[in-house]
């Protein structure tokens, strides 16, 4: 049985949901294929559960801080099962937004099975072959597994499994000092676990060094042990413990091990070769319009080369909507890309860091820094640690770093500054770090333009373009 669609999307994470929903709302015939949970990594094992955990850990920390601002709190009693239930409740509450039922209500045919490319126009799913004028690959990524002797012999954790453990770790060892590793380190320490982080380079290797140092100092004050420029050379079981051998011969015993050393794109076993789609060193090769080496097929989100964030995946999806449904040659522009580590203090960036700017522009770069210790609101709240730094080339702002309480919420005006626009329309199209309070600004801007974007003339134009394609 052959079914002909205007668009077939493989993968129902942040990228795929955006790519499928918009064209369906514009009247195109769309199929969305997903063999796993709707919502992908962000909803089920990424942004949502991690931020729920961070919130619970933050409450415990506030209770345990002692006399502060004239208030004497009581010692927090940690109920890990209760914390886990809170995480699951957060996922369940948000899940309807990404659900099969919602997307079917938008006009998307949702197929819960594995999709495999047969050629550049055909996707095999179950016993069906779906013919498509355009295909979007949005298969996401998975945790990277290091090649370390003995690792396969222990029950190590990743971001896909850590939120479902049955007990609070006694001692959590974390391989990887990136955003996920450091967020989990602080959270589990605040909940009462002993925590050791092992990182081959310096923690937060992509971030501004001064800002990263401030966050690391905060974590160390709370009792997180950080071992920078150290490698794990072997892993073994010893009774109920996991034993990590470090470079230099030292060993660490832990009750749990979290491996958080990056992501690997999911590109295997989906028929890319049959469709003429090439894969590079770090994912499917795409151009600025997110087209693969086969121009009928797009790749978006974590499976393609480029940044891997929920907000960049959603941005990719919107580019596909513009290209496929409206015929607009929209291109990805990451010069105002934000990223945030939700530690306490938060570590937030947009555009180029100072080091990256100096590498690119040399002596043309200047930076200006303002400390929160000079900010009246920060002083009044007793949370004045941190700073805002802007990076310029001449008079043009090319990047900003914020470290401090709610730092991620302060990126939006710098996005506008870097892009060089400040209209409602431009605001609605910016990449906003997820999840942040500032996302409401983008949401209201998009809402103002939604009747025009999905109005009758846009629908007629989308159908006209669809009719031209063979």
N, C-alpha and C positions, 0 to 999 in steps of 0.2 A: 504494500500500500504506500503510495507516494502522496505526501501533503506538501503544498506549495505555500511558502510564507514570504512576506516581505523581509523578515528578520528572524533569525534563530540565535539565541544567546545561550552559551554554555557556562553555567555558574551563577548562583544566586547570592553572591556576597554583595558588598557595597557597590562595586563597579557594575556587576551584572544587573542588579535590581534597577539601578538608575538607567542603564542602557535599554532595558526592556520596558520599563514603565512609561517613559516619555513618548516613544513611538506609538505605543498602544493607545495612550491618551490622545494622540493625534490621528487615530483611526487606522493605523497600519496593523496588518496581521502579524502577530508576534508570538513565538514560542520560547519559553524559558525552561531550560533543562538543568536540574539539580539532583544529584544522587544523595547528598548529605543534608544537614539541617539548613533550612532557609535562614538567610542573614549572614552566613559565612563566619569567618574568624572573628570579626569585630563584635558581633552580637553574642556569640556562643563561647568563645575562648580568648577574646582579646580585650578591646576597649571597655565593653560593658562590665564583664566580671572583674577586671582589674581595677576599674574605678570604684566599683562597689566595695571591693576589698580595701582599697586605699581609704575610702570614707570611714569604714568601720574601724580601721587601724588608727585613723586620725582622732576619732572619738575617744578611743582608749588612751591615746597619747595625751590628749587634753586633760583627761581625768587624772592622769598619773604625774602631771608636771609639777604638782606641789603649789605652794603659795604663789599666786600670780595675779597682778592687777587688783590686789585686795581680796581675792576670792580663794578659799581653801577647798579644793575638790577632794573627793574620796578616791580611794584606790579602785581602779577598774578590775572587775572580775570577767575574765575572758571565757566565753562559751563558743568554742570553735564551730560546733554544729549550728549554733545560732548565727554565727557569721556566715557560714556556708549557705544557710537558708536565706539570709539576706541577699547573697550573691545570686542565688537561683531565682529569688523573687524579682530582682532587678531585671534579669534576663527575660523572665516570663511576662513582666509588665511591658517591656519594649517590643517583645516578639511579634505582637499583632501588626505592627507597622511593616514588618518584613515578611509577613505570612503569605502562604499560598492563597488563602482566601482573599486577602487584600488585593493581590496582583491579578487574581482572576476577576475581581470586581472592576479592575481597570481595563479589562479586555485582553489580558495576557493568558495564553494557554500554558499552564505550568505542568511540566512532565517530571515526575520524581524517579529518575533513572540516570544511567551513565550515558553521556553523549560522546560519540566518536566520529571524527571527520572521515568520510569516505572519499570525497574529492572536494573541489573548491565550491561546490554548490549543495552538497549533500551531507546530512548528519544522521548517523545511525543511532537510534535510541530504542532499546528493547527490540521488538519485532517490526518497528516502523523505520522508514527512511523519509526524513524531512528535507524537502527541497527548499532552498532559500536564495533570495536575490543577494542578501548580505548575511554574513555570519560574524558573530562577536564571541571571542574566547575570553572568558573571565574566570579561569579556574583557580585563581588564588595561589597561595604558597603554603609551605609547611615548615616546621622547625628544622633548622640545620642540625645534622648529627655529626659530631666530630669523630675522627678516626683515632680512638684512644684505646689501647689494650685494656680489656676487661669491662668496658662500658656496657656491652651487650649482656653481661652476666649479672647486672644489677637492675633494680626497678627504679630507673631514674625518671624524673618528672620533666615535662615541658609546659609551655603555656596552655597546651591542650588538655593537660591532666591535673595540674596543680590545684585548680579550684574545686576538685572533687575528692580530695583526700579526706580520710575519715578522722584524722587527728591532727592537732597542731604539732608541727615538727619540734622536736627537742633542740636539734641543731640542723639548720638548713644551710647546706653549702651550695653556692651559686656559681656556675661557670658562665662568665660573661658579665661585663660591666657596662652594657648599653642601657637604654631607657627601660626595657622590660626587667632586666636583671636588677637594676638599682631601685626601681619602684617596688618590686617584690621584696628586696632586701630590707628596705625601711618598713614596709607594711608588716612583714612577719616579725621583725624585731620589736615593733610597737605592740604586737599581740603577745609577745613574751618568748619568742624563739631566740635561741642563739643563732647568729647569722655570720657567715664568712663569704666574701665575694672574691673570686679569683679571676683576674683579667690579664690577658696576654699583653695588652698595651696599657694605656692609662684609661680609667673609666671615662665614659662620655667622650670617646675619641673624636667624634664629629663636632663637638660643641666648643664654644668659646672656653679657653683654658681657665681664665679668671673666674668665670661663672661656674664652671664645673668644679673648681677647687672649693668654692663656697658651699656647694651642695655636698660634696664629699666630706667636708669638715663637719657639716650638720649631721650627716649620717654617723660619722665616727663618734661624735659627742653622744649620740643615742646608743652607742654600743655595737654598731656594725663594724666588723673587722674587714678591711679592704686590703687585698693583696695585689697591687698593680704590678705589671710587667712580670707576671708569674704564669707558668704553664702547668696544666695537669698532664702528667706523663703516663699515669696508670690509674685504674680504678679496680677495687676488689671488695668483696664482702668479708666481714669478720663478725660473726654472730649476727646481731641485729643492726650493726653499723655498716656504713659504706666508708671505705678507706680510700682517700685520694692521695696519691703520691705526687708531690710538686717538683718542679725543676729545682735542682739542688739537693733532692733526696728527702726533704721534710715530708711528713705525712699529716693528714687531717682526718679525724673521724667525725662523721656526721650521721644523723638519723635519716636525712633525706638529701637528695641531690637534684637540683634544678639546672637543666642545660638550656642556656639562653644565649646562643652565639650567632643569631641571625636567622634568616629565612632562605628557603630554596623554592624556586617557582615550580608549580605543578604543570609540567609540560609533557610528561611521559605517558604513553598509552592512549593518547587522544587523537592519533591519526594525522599529526602535523605534516609528516613527510608526504602522505598521500594527497594533501591539499596544497603542497608547495609552500609551506610556511617554515621559515628558517628560525633556528634558535641560536642566540649568541651565548656569551660566557655567563650572563646573569639573567637569562629569560628570553622570551620571544622578541625578535627584532622588530621594532615599529618605527614609523616616521612621526612627525609632529602631529599628524592627524590621527595617530594611533592605528594606521594601516600596517599590516604585515607585508612580507615580501610578496604575498598574493593580495592584490589590492581589493579583492572582494571580501577579504577577511580582516577583521580588526582584532587586536589584543589589548586588553585594558586591565588595570589593577595590578596585583602582585605578580601575575604570571609573565608580564612583559618587563623588559629592561627599564630601569628608572626607579624613582623613589617609591617606597612601600609604606603608605599611610592610608588610613581610612579616607581622609579628606582628599588625597590625591587620586584614590580609586574612584570616588564619587565624581571628581572633576573629570577624569577620563570618561566616565559614563556620559556626562553632559556633552563632551566633545563629540562622542559617537552620535548622540541624539541630534546635534546640530548638523553633522555631516550626512547621516543616513536619512533622517526624517525630513529635514528642512533644506538639504542641499547647500548648506553654508560651509565653506572650507575652514572650519574652526581648527585651530592648532593649539597644542599644549604650550604653555609658557610658565615655566617654573621659577622665574626670577623673584617672585614673591611667595615662594613656598614656605609655609610655616611648619614647625615641628615643636612638640612640647613633651617634656618629661614631667609627669605629675607627682614628683617628689615634694617634700616640704623642706626648704622652699622649692617652688616650681622653677624649672629651667626651660625657657622659651626662646625660640629663634625665628626669624623670618629673613629670607634672602640670604646674603652672604655673611658669614662670620668675619671678624676682623682679619683673622689669619688667611681665610680663603680670598678675601678681597685684596690683601697685600700680595698674595701669590699671583693674582690675576692682573692687578693694576699697579703694583709696585709703590713708588713714592707718591703717587697721586692720591693715596688713601689717607684720610684723617678720621679720627673717632672722637666722639664727645660722650662723656659719662656723667650721669646724675645719680647720686645715691638716694635710696629711700630714707636714709637717716635725715634728709632735708625735707621730707614730705610730711606735711602736717597730719594727714589721715593715717599714715603708717605709724607715726609717733604716737598718736592718740590710741591706736589699736594695740600698741606694744609689739608690733611686727615690722620693725624698720630695717631688718637685714636685707641686703641685696641692692641691685642697681639696674638702671637702664642705660644701655650703650647703643648709640647709633653710629653707623659706619657710612662714610661719604666718599665719593669720588668727585672732586670739585664741589659743586653745590648739590649734587644729586645723591639722595639717600639710596644705598644699595643693600643695606641690611640693618637689622636691629637685634639686640640680645636683651632679654629681660630675665632677671633671676630674683625671686622674692615671692611673697604670698600672692596667689592668683595671677602670676606672671602671664600665663597664657591668655587671660582675658584682656590683656593690654596690647595685643599684637595688631588688632584690626586697623587702627589709623596708620600704622607703619606699612601695612599692606597697601593701603590707598596711596601712601607717599611713594612707595617703590614703583607701583604701577603708573603713577602720575595722573590718576583720575579720581574723582570723588563724586560721581553721579550715582543715583539710585541704580541705574542699569549696570554700571561697572561694579558697584558693591555686590549686586546679586550674583555676579560672575566670578568673584574672588574665591581663592582657596582659603577656607577658614579651618584652623586646627580643630579637630573633633576629639572630645566634647568640651565645649566652652560656652560660657554665658554670652560671649560676643557673637556666637552663631545666630542669636536672635536678630541681630542687625541684618545679617544676610537673608534670614528667613523673611523678615518684613519687607525687605527690598524686592525679593523674588515674588512675594505675594502681591505687591503693587503691580508687577508686570505680568503676573500669571494669566489674567484674562486676555491680554494681548498675545502672549506666547502660545496659549492653547485655544485661541478663539477660532471662529469659523473660517476666517481667511487663511490662517496658518494650517488648519486641517485640510482645506481644499488644496493648498500648495503642496502639502506632504503627500496627499493622494495622487496629485498630478505627477510629482516626481517618481512616486512608486510605480505608476503606470508606464513611465518611460523605460524602466529597467527591464531587461530580459535575462 
